[in-house]
């Protein structure tokens, strides 16, 4: 893209201020800014401002496949899942774009060491869980690791240094999450430098669209991958490409599955899988009314008693259809560092604009059906969000100990 093309694009979206300092930039900085303008979808800002309500439809319960039912069919489901893995039809997608800031670390979150007597990294625990399935199936499966521009090189270097924790290197693929511009309250993008638009990651719902942009769908089609298990970096006990989970989803004719756990309390801060206007959806904990929290099913159990843990299985062909449409964009009010009208760098002490993101939970509402698959929280749910207390390094260490994992 040359200057004139960039000018026309920015003029179309009312963002000509982006070129205010163009004449002061070096040749390299000019090229970088023009490339960023070319890659940036400014239309998203208008789309988001026009769709800020994201109102829910009619919410009704969606019954989970509970542990007892899973155990009755475990042999059948596991056999289906193992065969699907052996045929190369299952892959995993790790969402690892975050930093360990809340844990007091300036490194990628997956590099955080939870060990007590030895080094045990979050990434290491996840790969060890994957290796359990590799041994069970006697087959490798592809792992796609979504990083961010802030942590990509550190993440790649770390996997190299650790020799991929024993995983086959040729089955691991890194890609950088797409970024979206941050704006003021009027939708004008901020500049963080004279030659750089302020941006932020496009949310955990952007993983498949980013894979598509990075050309990874070619590999998926070439290798015959039909199912993608997407999961978050912070749960060190979760099973990935779990054969029983894969088999249960397939055997029940579903195009998606979601691992869920029984809530510790009705007020626990996890989203609940439900139906919204008859389609699968996730209602966030803060969206649950008191009436919904107390609602009972025909067995006398709480109707919204199972929370999602950000471990989903999607049929790949269905994902291709979703990526052709637009997921709702969510506005997040944030403090955004920027250059003021005099070109001075400012770090605000209160929110001054919006960041925009898509959420993986919205992908669930785009599919025709989804299997809520219960897992034992003491065996598969050890999220690390804080140094101490609930969902912390401390609680994860204790759960690892209870599961016989040496730290």
C-alpha positions as a Markdown table, in Angstrom:
| # | Residue | x | y | z |
|---|---|---|---|---|
| 1 | Unk | 0.0 | 0.0 | 0.0 |
| 2 | Unk | 1.3 | 3.4 | -0.9 |
| 3 | Unk | 0.6 | 6.8 | 0.7 |
| 4 | Unk | -2.3 | 7.7 | -1.7 |
| 5 | Unk | -4.0 | 4.4 | -1.1 |
| 6 | Unk | -3.6 | 4.7 | 2.6 |
| 7 | Unk | -5.0 | 8.3 | 2.5 |
| 8 | Unk | -8.1 | 7.1 | 0.6 |
| 9 | Unk | -8.7 | 4.3 | 3.0 |
| 10 | Unk | -8.3 | 6.5 | 6.1 |
| 11 | Unk | -10.5 | 9.2 | 4.5 |
| 12 | Unk | -13.2 | 6.7 | 3.9 |
| 13 | Unk | -13.3 | 5.8 | 7.6 |
| 14 | Unk | -12.7 | 9.3 | 9.0 |
| 15 | Unk | -9.3 | 8.4 | 10.3 |
| 16 | Unk | -7.0 | 10.8 | 8.5 |
| 17 | Unk | -5.4 | 11.9 | 11.7 |
| 18 | Unk | -3.3 | 8.7 | 11.5 |
| 19 | Unk | -1.1 | 10.4 | 8.9 |
| 20 | Unk | -0.6 | 13.6 | 10.9 |
| 21 | Unk | 3.1 | 12.9 | 11.6 |
| 22 | Unk | 3.8 | 10.9 | 8.4 |
| 23 | Unk | 6.3 | 13.6 | 7.2 |
| 24 | Unk | 8.4 | 13.2 | 10.4 |
| 25 | Unk | 8.9 | 9.5 | 10.0 |
| 26 | Unk | 11.9 | 7.6 | 8.7 |
| 27 | Unk | 11.6 | 5.5 | 5.6 |
| 28 | Unk | 11.2 | 2.4 | 7.7 |
| 29 | Unk | 8.6 | 3.9 | 10.0 |
| 30 | Unk | 6.6 | 5.1 | 7.0 |
| 31 | Unk | 6.6 | 1.6 | 5.5 |
| 32 | Unk | 5.6 | 0.1 | 8.9 |
| 33 | Unk | 2.7 | 2.6 | 9.3 |
| 34 | Unk | 1.4 | 2.0 | 5.7 |
| 35 | Unk | 1.5 | -1.8 | 6.3 |
| 36 | Unk | -0.4 | -1.3 | 9.6 |
| 37 | Unk | -3.1 | 0.8 | 7.8 |
| 38 | Unk | -3.4 | -1.8 | 5.1 |
| 39 | Unk | -3.9 | -4.6 | 7.6 |
| 40 | Unk | -6.3 | -2.7 | 9.9 |
| 41 | Unk | -10.1 | -3.1 | 9.5 |
| 42 | Unk | -11.4 | 0.3 | 10.5 |
| 43 | Unk | -14.9 | -0.8 | 9.5 |
| 44 | Unk | -15.1 | -2.9 | 12.8 |
| 45 | Unk | -15.2 | 0.3 | 14.8 |
| 46 | Unk | -18.5 | 1.5 | 13.2 |
| 47 | Unk | -19.8 | -2.1 | 13.3 |
| 48 | Unk | -19.1 | -2.2 | 17.0 |
| 49 | Unk | -20.6 | 1.1 | 17.8 |
| 50 | Unk | -23.8 | 0.0 | 15.9 |
| 51 | Unk | -23.9 | -3.3 | 17.9 |
| 52 | Unk | -23.1 | -2.4 | 21.5 |
| 53 | Unk | -26.1 | -3.8 | 23.2 |
| 54 | Unk | -25.5 | -7.5 | 22.4 |
| 55 | Unk | -28.9 | -8.3 | 24.0 |
| 56 | Unk | -29.7 | -11.8 | 25.0 |
| 57 | Unk | -32.7 | -13.6 | 23.6 |
| 58 | Unk | -34.9 | -16.0 | 25.6 |
| 59 | Unk | -32.7 | -18.1 | 27.9 |
| 60 | Unk | -33.7 | -21.6 | 28.8 |
| 61 | Unk | -31.7 | -24.5 | 30.4 |
| 62 | Unk | -29.6 | -27.0 | 28.4 |
| 63 | Unk | -29.1 | -30.2 | 30.2 |
| 64 | Unk | -25.5 | -31.4 | 30.6 |
| 65 | Unk | -24.2 | -34.9 | 29.9 |
| 66 | Unk | -23.3 | -35.7 | 33.5 |
| 67 | Unk | -20.5 | -38.0 | 34.9 |
| 68 | Unk | -22.8 | -41.0 | 35.5 |
| 69 | Unk | -24.0 | -41.1 | 31.9 |
| 70 | Unk | -20.4 | -40.6 | 30.6 |
| 71 | Unk | -19.1 | -43.5 | 32.7 |
| 72 | Unk | -21.8 | -45.8 | 31.3 |
| 73 | Unk | -20.7 | -45.0 | 27.8 |
| 74 | Unk | -17.0 | -44.3 | 28.4 |
| 75 | Unk | -15.7 | -47.4 | 26.6 |
| 76 | Unk | -17.7 | -46.7 | 23.4 |
| 77 | Unk | -17.0 | -42.9 | 23.4 |
| 78 | Unk | -13.3 | -43.4 | 24.1 |
| 79 | Unk | -13.0 | -46.0 | 21.2 |
| 80 | Unk | -14.6 | -43.5 | 18.8 |
| 81 | Unk | -12.4 | -40.7 | 20.0 |
| 82 | Unk | -9.2 | -42.7 | 19.8 |
| 83 | Unk | -10.0 | -43.8 | 16.2 |
| 84 | Unk | -10.7 | -40.2 | 15.2 |
| 85 | Unk | -7.4 | -39.1 | 16.7 |
| 86 | Unk | -5.5 | -42.0 | 15.0 |
| 87 | Unk | -7.0 | -40.9 | 11.7 |
| 88 | Unk | -5.4 | -37.4 | 12.2 |
| 89 | Unk | -8.8 | -35.7 | 12.4 |
| 90 | Unk | -8.3 | -34.0 | 15.7 |
| 91 | Unk | -6.1 | -31.0 | 16.5 |
| 92 | Unk | -5.7 | -28.6 | 19.5 |
| 93 | Unk | -5.6 | -24.9 | 19.6 |
| 94 | Unk | -3.9 | -23.2 | 22.7 |
| 95 | Unk | -4.9 | -19.7 | 23.4 |
| 96 | Unk | -1.6 | -18.3 | 24.9 |
| 97 | Unk | -1.5 | -14.6 | 24.0 |
| 98 | Unk | -1.5 | -13.4 | 27.6 |
| 99 | Unk | 1.2 | -12.3 | 29.9 |
| 100 | Unk | 1.7 | -13.3 | 33.5 |
| 101 | Unk | 1.2 | -9.8 | 34.8 |
| 102 | Unk | -1.3 | -10.7 | 37.5 |
| 103 | Unk | 1.1 | -13.3 | 38.7 |
| 104 | Unk | 3.9 | -10.8 | 39.1 |
| 105 | Unk | 5.7 | -11.9 | 35.9 |
| 106 | Unk | 6.6 | -9.9 | 32.8 |
| 107 | Unk | 6.8 | -13.1 | 30.7 |
| 108 | Unk | 4.1 | -15.1 | 28.8 |
| 109 | Unk | 1.7 | -16.7 | 31.2 |
| 110 | Unk | 2.5 | -20.1 | 30.0 |
| 111 | Unk | 6.1 | -19.7 | 31.1 |
| 112 | Unk | 5.2 | -19.2 | 34.7 |
| 113 | Unk | 6.8 | -21.8 | 37.0 |
| 114 | Unk | 4.4 | -23.5 | 39.4 |
| 115 | Unk | 7.0 | -25.9 | 40.7 |
| 116 | Unk | 7.8 | -26.4 | 44.3 |
| 117 | Unk | 10.8 | -28.7 | 44.4 |
| 118 | Unk | 11.6 | -28.4 | 40.7 |
| 119 | Unk | 10.7 | -26.3 | 37.7 |
| 120 | Unk | 7.3 | -27.0 | 36.3 |
| 121 | Unk | 5.9 | -24.5 | 33.8 |
| 122 | Unk | 2.3 | -24.0 | 32.8 |
| 123 | Unk | 3.2 | -24.8 | 29.2 |
| 124 | Unk | 4.9 | -28.0 | 30.4 |
| 125 | Unk | 1.8 | -29.2 | 32.3 |
| 126 | Unk | -0.4 | -28.7 | 29.2 |
| 127 | Unk | 2.0 | -30.6 | 27.0 |
| 128 | Unk | 2.3 | -33.4 | 29.6 |
| 129 | Unk | -1.5 | -33.7 | 29.5 |
| 130 | Unk | -1.4 | -33.9 | 25.7 |
| 131 | Unk | 1.3 | -36.5 | 25.9 |
| 132 | Unk | -1.1 | -38.7 | 27.9 |
| 133 | Unk | -3.4 | -38.8 | 24.9 |
| 134 | Unk | -0.5 | -39.3 | 22.4 |
| 135 | Unk | 0.5 | -42.4 | 24.4 |
| 136 | Unk | -3.1 | -43.6 | 24.7 |
| 137 | Unk | -3.8 | -43.2 | 21.0 |
| 138 | Unk | -0.2 | -44.1 | 19.8 |
| 139 | Unk | -0.6 | -41.1 | 17.5 |
| 140 | Unk | 0.5 | -37.5 | 17.4 |
| 141 | Unk | -1.9 | -34.7 | 16.8 |
| 142 | Unk | -1.3 | -31.1 | 15.7 |
| 143 | Unk | -1.1 | -28.2 | 18.2 |
| 144 | Unk | -1.7 | -24.6 | 17.1 |
| 145 | Unk | -0.4 | -22.1 | 19.6 |
| 146 | Unk | -2.0 | -18.6 | 19.4 |
| 147 | Unk | 0.4 | -15.9 | 20.7 |
| 148 | Unk | 0.3 | -12.1 | 20.7 |
| 149 | Unk | 2.7 | -9.6 | 19.3 |
| 150 | Unk | 3.9 | -9.0 | 22.9 |
| 151 | Unk | 4.8 | -12.6 | 23.7 |
| 152 | Unk | 5.3 | -14.4 | 20.4 |
| 153 | Unk | 9.1 | -14.5 | 20.2 |
| 154 | Unk | 9.5 | -15.3 | 23.9 |
| 155 | Unk | 7.0 | -18.1 | 23.5 |
| 156 | Unk | 8.6 | -19.6 | 20.5 |
| 157 | Unk | 12.1 | -19.3 | 22.0 |
| 158 | Unk | 10.9 | -21.0 | 25.2 |
| 159 | Unk | 9.4 | -24.0 | 23.4 |
| 160 | Unk | 12.7 | -24.3 | 21.5 |
| 161 | Unk | 14.8 | -24.0 | 24.7 |
| 162 | Unk | 12.6 | -26.7 | 26.4 |
| 163 | Unk | 12.7 | -28.9 | 23.3 |
| 164 | Unk | 8.9 | -28.7 | 23.1 |
| 165 | Unk | 8.7 | -30.6 | 26.4 |
| 166 | Unk | 9.0 | -33.8 | 24.4 |
| 167 | Unk | 6.3 | -33.0 | 21.9 |
| 168 | Unk | 7.1 | -33.5 | 18.2 |
| 169 | Unk | 8.2 | -30.2 | 16.9 |
| 170 | Unk | 6.7 | -30.7 | 13.4 |
| 171 | Unk | 3.3 | -31.0 | 15.0 |
| 172 | Unk | 3.5 | -27.5 | 16.7 |
| 173 | Unk | 2.5 | -24.4 | 14.9 |
| 174 | Unk | 2.7 | -20.8 | 16.3 |
| 175 | Unk | 0.7 | -17.9 | 15.0 |
| 176 | Unk | 0.2 | -14.3 | 16.2 |
| 177 | Unk | -3.3 | -13.2 | 17.2 |
| 178 | Unk | -4.8 | -10.4 | 15.1 |
| 179 | Unk | -4.9 | -6.9 | 16.6 |
| 180 | Unk | -7.6 | -4.3 | 16.4 |
| 181 | Unk | -7.3 | -0.6 | 16.9 |
| 182 | Unk | -8.2 | 1.1 | 20.1 |
| 183 | Unk | -10.2 | 4.3 | 19.9 |
| 184 | Unk | -11.6 | 7.2 | 21.8 |
| 185 | Unk | -15.3 | 7.4 | 22.6 |
| 186 | Unk | -16.1 | 8.8 | 19.2 |
| 187 | Unk | -14.5 | 5.9 | 17.3 |
| 188 | Unk | -11.3 | 7.8 | 16.3 |
| 189 | Unk | -8.3 | 5.5 | 16.6 |
| 190 | Unk | -5.5 | 6.5 | 19.0 |
| 191 | Unk | -1.9 | 6.7 | 18.0 |
| 192 | Unk | 0.6 | 5.2 | 20.5 |
| 193 | Unk | 3.5 | 6.5 | 18.5 |
| 194 | Unk | 3.8 | 9.0 | 15.6 |
| 195 | Unk | 4.0 | 6.0 | 13.2 |
| 196 | Unk | 2.0 | 3.4 | 15.0 |
| 197 | Unk | -1.8 | 3.0 | 15.7 |
| 198 | Unk | -2.7 | 1.9 | 19.3 |
| 199 | Unk | -4.0 | -1.7 | 19.1 |
| 200 | Unk | -5.0 | -4.6 | 21.3 |
| 201 | Unk | -5.6 | -8.3 | 20.7 |
| 202 | Unk | -9.0 | -9.1 | 19.1 |
| 203 | Unk | -10.2 | -11.3 | 21.9 |
| 204 | Unk | -10.3 | -15.1 | 22.4 |
| 205 | Unk | -13.1 | -15.3 | 19.7 |
| 206 | Unk | -10.6 | -14.3 | 17.0 |
| 207 | Unk | -8.6 | -17.5 | 17.1 |
| 208 | Unk | -10.1 | -19.2 | 14.0 |
| 209 | Unk | -10.4 | -16.1 | 11.9 |
| 210 | Unk | -6.7 | -15.4 | 12.7 |
| 211 | Unk | -5.8 | -19.0 | 11.7 |
| 212 | Unk | -7.6 | -18.4 | 8.5 |
| 213 | Unk | -5.7 | -15.1 | 7.8 |
| 214 | Unk | -2.4 | -16.7 | 8.6 |
| 215 | Unk | -3.0 | -19.5 | 6.0 |
| 216 | Unk | -3.3 | -22.3 | 8.4 |
| 217 | Unk | -6.6 | -23.6 | 6.9 |
| 218 | Unk | -4.4 | -25.0 | 4.1 |
| 219 | Unk | -2.6 | -27.2 | 6.6 |
| 220 | Unk | -5.9 | -28.2 | 8.2 |
| 221 | Unk | -7.4 | -29.3 | 4.9 |
| 222 | Unk | -4.3 | -31.0 | 3.7 |
| 223 | Unk | -3.9 | -33.1 | 6.8 |
| 224 | Unk | -7.7 | -33.9 | 7.0 |
| 225 | Unk | -8.3 | -32.3 | 10.4 |
| 226 | Unk | -12.1 | -32.3 | 11.2 |
| 227 | Unk | -12.2 | -31.3 | 14.9 |
| 228 | Unk | -10.4 | -28.5 | 16.7 |
| 229 | Unk | -10.2 | -28.5 | 20.5 |
| 230 | Unk | -9.6 | -24.9 | 21.6 |
| 231 | Unk | -8.5 | -24.3 | 25.2 |
| 232 | Unk | -7.1 | -21.6 | 27.5 |
| 233 | Unk | -3.6 | -21.5 | 28.8 |
| 234 | Unk | -4.3 | -21.2 | 32.5 |
| 235 | Unk | -6.0 | -24.5 | 33.4 |
| 236 | Unk | -3.1 | -26.9 | 34.3 |
| 237 | Unk | -5.2 | -30.0 | 34.8 |
| 238 | Unk | -7.4 | -29.9 | 31.7 |
| 239 | Unk | -7.3 | -32.8 | 29.3 |
| 240 | Unk | -6.8 | -31.8 | 25.7 |
| 241 | Unk | -8.0 | -33.8 | 22.7 |
| 242 | Unk | -9.7 | -36.0 | 25.3 |
| 243 | Unk | -10.7 | -39.1 | 23.4 |
| 244 | Unk | -13.9 | -39.7 | 25.5 |
| 245 | Unk | -15.0 | -36.0 | 25.0 |
| 246 | Unk | -14.3 | -36.2 | 21.3 |
| 247 | Unk | -16.2 | -39.5 | 21.0 |
| 248 | Unk | -19.2 | -38.3 | 23.0 |
| 249 | Unk | -19.5 | -35.3 | 20.8 |
| 250 | Unk | -19.4 | -37.3 | 17.6 |
| 251 | Unk | -21.6 | -40.2 | 18.9 |
| 252 | Unk | -24.3 | -37.7 | 20.0 |
| 253 | Unk | -24.4 | -36.1 | 16.5 |
| 254 | Unk | -23.1 | -32.7 | 17.8 |
| 255 | Unk | -21.0 | -30.2 | 15.8 |
| 256 | Unk | -19.5 | -28.7 | 19.1 |
| 257 | Unk | -18.9 | -29.7 | 22.6 |
| 258 | Unk | -18.0 | -27.8 | 25.8 |
| 259 | Unk | -16.4 | -29.2 | 28.9 |
| 260 | Unk | -18.3 | -28.0 | 32.0 |
| 261 | Unk | -18.0 | -28.4 | 35.7 |
| 262 | Unk | -20.6 | -28.4 | 38.5 |
| 263 | Unk | -20.5 | -24.9 | 40.0 |
| 264 | Unk | -19.0 | -24.5 | 43.5 |
| 265 | Unk | -21.9 | -22.1 | 44.2 |
| 266 | Unk | -24.7 | -20.5 | 42.2 |
| 267 | Unk | -22.8 | -17.3 | 42.3 |
| 268 | Unk | -19.5 | -18.7 | 41.0 |
| 269 | Unk | -18.0 | -16.4 | 38.3 |
| 270 | Unk | -18.2 | -18.8 | 35.4 |
| 271 | Unk | -20.6 | -18.7 | 32.4 |
| 272 | Unk | -23.3 | -21.4 | 32.1 |
| 273 | Unk | -24.1 | -23.3 | 28.9 |
| 274 | Unk | -27.8 | -22.7 | 28.0 |
| 275 | Unk | -30.2 | -22.3 | 25.1 |
| 276 | Unk | -30.9 | -18.8 | 23.7 |
| 277 | Unk | -33.9 | -18.7 | 21.4 |
| 278 | Unk | -33.4 | -22.4 | 21.0 |
| 279 | Unk | -29.7 | -22.3 | 20.0 |
| 280 | Unk | -26.7 | -23.1 | 22.2 |
| 281 | Unk | -25.4 | -20.1 | 24.1 |
| 282 | Unk | -23.5 | -19.1 | 27.2 |
| 283 | Unk | -25.0 | -16.8 | 29.8 |
| 284 | Unk | -22.4 | -15.1 | 31.9 |
| 285 | Unk | -22.6 | -15.3 | 35.7 |
| 286 | Unk | -23.4 | -11.6 | 36.0 |
| 287 | Unk | -26.3 | -12.1 | 33.5 |
| 288 | Unk | -28.0 | -14.7 | 35.6 |
| 289 | Unk | -31.0 | -13.4 | 37.4 |
| 290 | Unk | -31.9 | -14.5 | 40.9 |
| 291 | Unk | -34.8 | -16.5 | 39.4 |
| 292 | Unk | -32.4 | -18.3 | 37.0 |
| 293 | Unk | -29.9 | -19.0 | 39.8 |
| 294 | Unk | -32.7 | -20.7 | 41.8 |
| 295 | Unk | -34.4 | -22.4 | 38.9 |
| 296 | Unk | -34.6 | -26.2 | 39.2 |
| 297 | Unk | -34.8 | -28.9 | 36.5 |
| 298 | Unk | -37.2 | -31.9 | 36.6 |
| 299 | Unk | -34.7 | -33.8 | 38.8 |
| 300 | Unk | -34.8 | -31.1 | 41.4 |
| 301 | Unk | -31.2 | -29.9 | 40.6 |
| 302 | Unk | -30.2 | -26.3 | 39.8 |
| 303 | Unk | -31.0 | -25.7 | 36.1 |
| 304 | Unk | -27.9 | -23.6 | 35.4 |
| 305 | Unk | -25.5 | -25.5 | 37.6 |
| 306 | Unk | -22.8 | -26.2 | 35.1 |
| 307 | Unk | -20.1 | -23.7 | 34.2 |
| 308 | Unk | -17.9 | -23.7 | 31.1 |
| 309 | Unk | -14.1 | -23.9 | 31.5 |
| 310 | Unk | -13.0 | -22.6 | 28.1 |
| 311 | Unk | -12.3 | -26.0 | 26.7 |
| 312 | Unk | -14.4 | -26.4 | 23.5 |
| 313 | Unk | -14.5 | -28.8 | 20.6 |
| 314 | Unk | -15.6 | -27.5 | 17.2 |
| 315 | Unk | -16.3 | -29.2 | 13.9 |
| 316 | Unk | -13.9 | -27.5 | 11.5 |
| 317 | Unk | -16.3 | -27.2 | 8.6 |
| 318 | Unk | -18.8 | -25.4 | 10.9 |
| 319 | Unk | -16.0 | -23.0 | 11.9 |
| 320 | Unk | -15.4 | -22.1 | 8.3 |
| 321 | Unk | -19.1 | -21.1 | 8.0 |
| 322 | Unk | -18.8 | -19.0 | 11.2 |
| 323 | Unk | -15.7 | -17.2 | 10.1 |
| 324 | Unk | -17.6 | -16.0 | 7.0 |
| 325 | Unk | -20.1 | -14.1 | 9.2 |
| 326 | Unk | -19.4 | -11.6 | 11.9 |
| 327 | Unk | -19.2 | -12.4 | 15.6 |
| 328 | Unk | -20.5 | -9.6 | 17.8 |
| 329 | Unk | -17.8 | -7.2 | 18.9 |
| 330 | Unk | -17.7 | -6.4 | 22.6 |
| 331 | Unk | -16.6 | -2.9 | 23.8 |
| 332 | Unk | -14.3 | -2.8 | 26.8 |
| 333 | Unk | -13.7 | 0.6 | 28.4 |
| 334 | Unk | -10.0 | 1.0 | 29.1 |
| 335 | Unk | -7.1 | 3.3 | 29.9 |
| 336 | Unk | -5.3 | 3.6 | 26.6 |
| 337 | Unk | -1.9 | 5.4 | 26.3 |
| 338 | Unk | -1.9 | 7.8 | 23.4 |
| 339 | Unk | -0.3 | 10.8 | 21.7 |
| 340 | Unk | -2.2 | 14.0 | 22.4 |
| 341 | Unk | -2.8 | 16.7 | 19.8 |
| 342 | Unk | 0.7 | 18.1 | 20.4 |
| 343 | Unk | 2.4 | 14.7 | 19.8 |
| 344 | Unk | 3.1 | 14.2 | 23.5 |
| 345 | Unk | 2.8 | 10.7 | 25.0 |
| 346 | Unk | 0.1 | 10.4 | 27.7 |
| 347 | Unk | -0.7 | 7.6 | 30.1 |
| 348 | Unk | -4.2 | 8.3 | 31.3 |
| 349 | Unk | -5.2 | 7.7 | 35.0 |
| 350 | Unk | -8.8 | 6.8 | 34.1 |
| 351 | Unk | -10.6 | 5.2 | 31.1 |
| 352 | Unk | -10.4 | 7.3 | 28.0 |
| 353 | Unk | -11.7 | 5.0 | 25.2 |
| 354 | Unk | -12.5 | 1.6 | 24.0 |
| 355 | Unk | -10.8 | -1.6 | 23.1 |
| 356 | Unk | -12.7 | -4.1 | 20.9 |
| 357 | Unk | -12.8 | -7.9 | 21.1 |
| 358 | Unk | -14.7 | -11.0 | 20.0 |
| 359 | Unk | -15.3 | -13.8 | 22.5 |
| 360 | Unk | -15.2 | -17.6 | 21.9 |
| 361 | Unk | -18.4 | -18.0 | 23.9 |
| 362 | Unk | -20.2 | -16.1 | 21.0 |
| 363 | Unk | -19.0 | -18.9 | 18.6 |
| 364 | Unk | -21.1 | -21.3 | 20.6 |
| 365 | Unk | -24.3 | -19.4 | 19.7 |
| 366 | Unk | -23.4 | -19.7 | 16.0 |
| 367 | Unk | -23.6 | -23.6 | 15.9 |
| 368 | Unk | -26.7 | -25.7 | 15.7 |
| 369 | Unk | -26.0 | -27.9 | 18.7 |
| 370 | Unk | -23.4 | -28.3 | 21.4 |
| 371 | Unk | -22.8 | -31.1 | 23.9 |
| 372 | Unk | -22.3 | -29.9 | 27.5 |
| 373 | Unk | -19.9 | -32.5 | 28.8 |
| 374 | Unk | -19.3 | -32.7 | 32.5 |
| 375 | Unk | -15.8 | -33.2 | 34.0 |
| 376 | Unk | -14.8 | -33.6 | 37.6 |
| 377 | Unk | -13.6 | -30.3 | 38.7 |
| 378 | Unk | -11.0 | -31.7 | 41.1 |
| 379 | Unk | -9.4 | -33.6 | 38.2 |
| 380 | Unk | -9.8 | -31.2 | 35.3 |
| 381 | Unk | -10.2 | -27.7 | 36.6 |
| 382 | Unk | -7.2 | -25.9 | 38.1 |
| 383 | Unk | -7.2 | -22.4 | 36.6 |
| 384 | Unk | -4.4 | -20.0 | 37.6 |
| 385 | Unk | -5.6 | -16.4 | 37.6 |
| 386 | Unk | -4.1 | -15.1 | 40.9 |
| 387 | Unk | -1.0 | -15.7 | 43.0 |
| 388 | Unk | -3.0 | -16.8 | 46.0 |
| 389 | Unk | -6.5 | -17.6 | 47.0 |
| 390 | Unk | -9.3 | -18.8 | 44.7 |
| 391 | Unk | -8.2 | -20.0 | 41.2 |
| 392 | Unk | -4.5 | -19.3 | 42.1 |
| 393 | Unk | -1.1 | -20.8 | 41.9 |
| 394 | Unk | -1.7 | -22.0 | 45.4 |
| 395 | Unk | -4.9 | -23.8 | 44.6 |
| 396 | Unk | -3.5 | -25.3 | 41.4 |
| 397 | Unk | -0.5 | -26.7 | 43.2 |
| 398 | Unk | -2.8 | -28.4 | 45.8 |
| 399 | Unk | -5.0 | -29.9 | 43.0 |
| 400 | Unk | -1.9 | -31.1 | 41.2 |
| 401 | Unk | -0.8 | -32.8 | 44.4 |
| 402 | Unk | -4.2 | -34.4 | 44.9 |
| 403 | Unk | -3.9 | -35.8 | 41.3 |
| 404 | Unk | -0.4 | -37.3 | 42.0 |
| 405 | Unk | 1.5 | -34.7 | 39.9 |
| 406 | Unk | 4.9 | -34.0 | 41.3 |
| 407 | Unk | 5.8 | -30.3 | 41.5 |
